[in-house]
Amino acid sequence: MSEPKIYADFHNLDDSNRLRLTCAGTREDLERQGIELREGLVLTFYMDDADDRGDPDELRTEGIVHYDESESTWVASVDWSAIRHASDEMPSRPGGSGPLESGPMSRDGLTTSRPGGPPSAVGEFRHQT
């Protein structure tokens, strides 16, 4: 069985650049999977994105759940440099001919450029702490 993934809007951040776990998709995923948020819980979060052909290729990252007393809401601390596309997690090409080709990474590890296509949405996540 695979680890649970929880939808999060990577643009819905608090002043500390943490994901706010308040959107409908987040609540639905938590409820459907029977997950109750608690301090220190580590989850994989995802958001919709696409590859250079327009095919779905969601963004993923891990985060640590915290309760923000000042906002009275659950948030997740995320290492923004660890965001990846789902396709980057595939171990090899069909037929076993080696790793999947991925686009070059910038020196900050966030912006990707797919061959023959525009930069992906990952480049939008240049959060400073």
Contacts in CASP RR format, 6 or more apart in sequence:
PFRMAT RR
TARGET T0000
AUTHOR 0000-0000-0000
METHOD contacts of the structure
MODEL  1
MSEPKIYADFHNLDDSNRLRLTCAGTREDLERQGIELREGLVLTFYMDDA
DDRGDPDELRTEGIVHYDESESTWVASVDWSAIRHASDEMPSRPGGSGPL
ESGPMSRDGLTTSRPGGPPSAVGEFRHQT
3 44 0 8 1.000
4 29 0 8 1.000
4 33 0 8 1.000
4 35 0 8 1.000
4 43 0 8 1.000
4 44 0 8 1.000
5 29 0 8 1.000
5 43 0 8 1.000
5 44 0 8 1.000
5 45 0 8 1.000
5 46 0 8 1.000
5 60 0 8 1.000
6 21 0 8 1.000
6 26 0 8 1.000
6 29 0 8 1.000
6 30 0 8 1.000
6 33 0 8 1.000
6 35 0 8 1.000
6 43 0 8 1.000
6 44 0 8 1.000
6 45 0 8 1.000
6 46 0 8 1.000
7 23 0 8 1.000
7 25 0 8 1.000
7 26 0 8 1.000
7 28 0 8 1.000
7 29 0 8 1.000
7 45 0 8 1.000
7 46 0 8 1.000
7 47 0 8 1.000
8 19 0 8 1.000
8 21 0 8 1.000
8 23 0 8 1.000
8 26 0 8 1.000
8 45 0 8 1.000
8 46 0 8 1.000
8 47 0 8 1.000
8 76 0 8 1.000
9 19 0 8 1.000
9 20 0 8 1.000
9 23 0 8 1.000
9 26 0 8 1.000
9 47 0 8 1.000
10 19 0 8 1.000
10 45 0 8 1.000
10 47 0 8 1.000
10 59 0 8 1.000
10 83 0 8 1.000
10 125 0 8 1.000
11 124 0 8 1.000
12 19 0 8 1.000
12 20 0 8 1.000
12 22 0 8 1.000
12 23 0 8 1.000
13 19 0 8 1.000
13 20 0 8 1.000
13 127 0 8 1.000
14 20 0 8 1.000
14 68 0 8 1.000
14 71 0 8 1.000
14 75 0 8 1.000
16 75 0 8 1.000
16 77 0 8 1.000
16 129 0 8 1.000
17 78 0 8 1.000
17 80 0 8 1.000
17 127 0 8 1.000
17 128 0 8 1.000
17 129 0 8 1.000
18 66 0 8 1.000
18 68 0 8 1.000
18 75 0 8 1.000
18 76 0 8 1.000
18 77 0 8 1.000
18 78 0 8 1.000
19 45 0 8 1.000
19 63 0 8 1.000
19 75 0 8 1.000
19 76 0 8 1.000
19 78 0 8 1.000
20 71 0 8 1.000
20 73 0 8 1.000
20 74 0 8 1.000
20 75 0 8 1.000
21 30 0 8 1.000
21 37 0 8 1.000
21 65 0 8 1.000
21 73 0 8 1.000
21 74 0 8 1.000
21 75 0 8 1.000
21 76 0 8 1.000
22 73 0 8 1.000
22 74 0 8 1.000
29 35 0 8 1.000
30 36 0 8 1.000
30 37 0 8 1.000
35 41 0 8 1.000
35 43 0 8 1.000
37 65 0 8 1.000
37 67 0 8 1.000
37 74 0 8 1.000
38 65 0 8 1.000
39 65 0 8 1.000
39 66 0 8 1.000
39 67 0 8 1.000
40 64 0 8 1.000
40 65 0 8 1.000
40 66 0 8 1.000
41 64 0 8 1.000
41 65 0 8 1.000
42 62 0 8 1.000
42 63 0 8 1.000
42 64 0 8 1.000
42 65 0 8 1.000
43 62 0 8 1.000
43 63 0 8 1.000
43 65 0 8 1.000
43 76 0 8 1.000
44 60 0 8 1.000
44 61 0 8 1.000
44 62 0 8 1.000
44 63 0 8 1.000
45 60 0 8 1.000
45 61 0 8 1.000
45 62 0 8 1.000
45 63 0 8 1.000
45 76 0 8 1.000
45 78 0 8 1.000
46 58 0 8 1.000
46 59 0 8 1.000
46 60 0 8 1.000
46 86 0 8 1.000
47 58 0 8 1.000
47 59 0 8 1.000
48 56 0 8 1.000
48 58 0 8 1.000
48 59 0 8 1.000
49 56 0 8 1.000
49 57 0 8 1.000
49 58 0 8 1.000
49 59 0 8 1.000
49 85 0 8 1.000
49 120 0 8 1.000
49 121 0 8 1.000
49 122 0 8 1.000
50 56 0 8 1.000
50 57 0 8 1.000
50 120 0 8 1.000
51 57 0 8 1.000
51 85 0 8 1.000
51 87 0 8 1.000
51 114 0 8 1.000
51 120 0 8 1.000
52 114 0 8 1.000
52 115 0 8 1.000
52 116 0 8 1.000
52 117 0 8 1.000
52 118 0 8 1.000
52 120 0 8 1.000
57 85 0 8 1.000
57 86 0 8 1.000
57 87 0 8 1.000
57 120 0 8 1.000
58 85 0 8 1.000
58 86 0 8 1.000
59 83 0 8 1.000
59 84 0 8 1.000
59 85 0 8 1.000
59 86 0 8 1.000
59 121 0 8 1.000
59 122 0 8 1.000
60 83 0 8 1.000
60 84 0 8 1.000
60 85 0 8 1.000
60 86 0 8 1.000
60 89 0 8 1.000
61 78 0 8 1.000
61 79 0 8 1.000
61 80 0 8 1.000
61 82 0 8 1.000
61 83 0 8 1.000
61 84 0 8 1.000
62 78 0 8 1.000
62 79 0 8 1.000
62 82 0 8 1.000
63 76 0 8 1.000
63 77 0 8 1.000
63 78 0 8 1.000
63 79 0 8 1.000
64 76 0 8 1.000
64 77 0 8 1.000
65 74 0 8 1.000
65 75 0 8 1.000
65 76 0 8 1.000
66 74 0 8 1.000
66 75 0 8 1.000
66 76 0 8 1.000
66 77 0 8 1.000
67 73 0 8 1.000
67 74 0 8 1.000
67 75 0 8 1.000
68 74 0 8 1.000
68 75 0 8 1.000
80 110 0 8 1.000
80 125 0 8 1.000
80 126 0 8 1.000
80 127 0 8 1.000
81 108 0 8 1.000
81 109 0 8 1.000
81 110 0 8 1.000
83 110 0 8 1.000
83 122 0 8 1.000
83 125 0 8 1.000
85 102 0 8 1.000
85 112 0 8 1.000
85 120 0 8 1.000
85 122 0 8 1.000
87 100 0 8 1.000
87 102 0 8 1.000
88 100 0 8 1.000
88 102 0 8 1.000
90 100 0 8 1.000
91 99 0 8 1.000
92 98 0 8 1.000
92 99 0 8 1.000
92 100 0 8 1.000
93 99 0 8 1.000
93 100 0 8 1.000
101 115 0 8 1.000
102 112 0 8 1.000
103 112 0 8 1.000
103 113 0 8 1.000
103 114 0 8 1.000
103 115 0 8 1.000
104 112 0 8 1.000
104 113 0 8 1.000
105 111 0 8 1.000
105 112 0 8 1.000
106 112 0 8 1.000
108 126 0 8 1.000
110 122 0 8 1.000
110 123 0 8 1.000
110 125 0 8 1.000
110 126 0 8 1.000
111 119 0 8 1.000
111 120 0 8 1.000
111 122 0 8 1.000
111 123 0 8 1.000
111 126 0 8 1.000
112 119 0 8 1.000
112 120 0 8 1.000
112 122 0 8 1.000
112 123 0 8 1.000
113 119 0 8 1.000
113 120 0 8 1.000
114 120 0 8 1.000
END
